[in-house]
Amino acid sequence: MNNFKDFNFHPLIQESIDAMGYFKPTPVQVKTIPLILNNKDLIACAQTGTGKTAAFLLPVLQKIAENENYYGTRLLVIVPTRELAMQIDQHVQGFSYHIPVSCIAVYGGGDGETWDQQKSAIASGVNIIIATPGRLISLIGLDYLKSDSLQTLVLDEADRMLDMGFYDDIIKIINALPKKRQTLMFSATMPPKIRQLAKKILTEPEEVNISIAKPAEGVLQGAYLVHDNQKQALIMDLLHDKPDLKSILIFSATRKNVKVLHKQLKSDGFSCGAIHSDLEQHERISVLNDFKNRKLQILVATDIVSRGIDIDSIDLVINYDVPSDAEDYVHRVGRTARAEMTGVALTFINNREIRSFQNIEDLIGSKVHKIPLPPHLGNGPDYHEAKPHKSGKDKSKGKQKFRKRTGK
Ligand code: AMP
């Protein structure tokens, strides 16, 4: 399957695929599209950046278009965050440009007008709903959802939703849907709780496994061992050294760091924006759009944007600190080298984070190259400083997770 044309999509959908510049399907698309067209239930282990959104949207749109039946709610996609909901909505707009499919992204926040729009779209049987669990439950509670025509339910980033405590909400939503439906579950990882959920809600699912938790190929990964008081100087060095890079994403664990870095970068003359949870939703969207449209060269962000957000062709990701959850590293690094492009990901490791970084290396199954600090910054911490693992507890965490995932 080397070409989208082999799927024989409706000509008006194929036209949109061409317009979006997709020629060759990605591996997750090759494996899942025929199964979804064949009405199978599916559990797919695929991280963001693999092309999973098109993998489920295209066959569902095909089913709607081939019958030319644009009546009623046919697809419900449940997602963990509003950012992901908006991103999938944008994909729908792209793929359904030439067909009269209606779609709404439904998420919390917003004003009374947004709520009214969501309410009336859902009540009128909009074809595609992309929703975060909380807001959808409110709408179901008020009896707005008309799910009689529902054909397909997608749970996207299912592991993330469970991490965020949405299990009960998901079950409540599913109980409000017709039993006869196709259910597709996408998850970056397959911990036991995901398997349990799959057992509960899927019927004889096909299983597709695209990724173990590894950053996409094509990402060059490097790390600096650096003391906290050297980090700011190092980042300034790196950024001044790379004026050609158009899109740089910097992650930091805390709002405080994000704000400090943002201020410093701006005062050094960089075109830079910041996203953290103190911002209103409309402010976040506007910064994100400016970054996507290349009006901003650098975006500094807390973890909110690390998963599920589709920003094309980021040249460089910098982890200003080591993410405490090893899987978040994979998601952050996944911002670069999307869909078979190349990118660079650099991580700053201080002496307290060495062990967390070792967990990451265990998880991804390889050592990340440690780059020496520029000499004028002095020495950083020694990588072997991490204390031996007492009872193996910390270190085994990453290994156990990896083993569970790969079944080794
Ligand atoms: P996703 O994993 O769905 O978030 O997709 C990651 C990125 O890859 C998005 O920017 C998509 O537009 C892009 N993409 C998905 N499938 C393809 C494809 N077959 N060819 C080129 N780009 C793609």
Residues whose N, C-alpha, C, O or C-beta is under 5 A from the ligand:
A	BS01	AMP	G21 Y22 F23 K24 P25 T26 Q47 T48 G49 T50 G51 K52 T53 A54 D310 D312 R338 A339
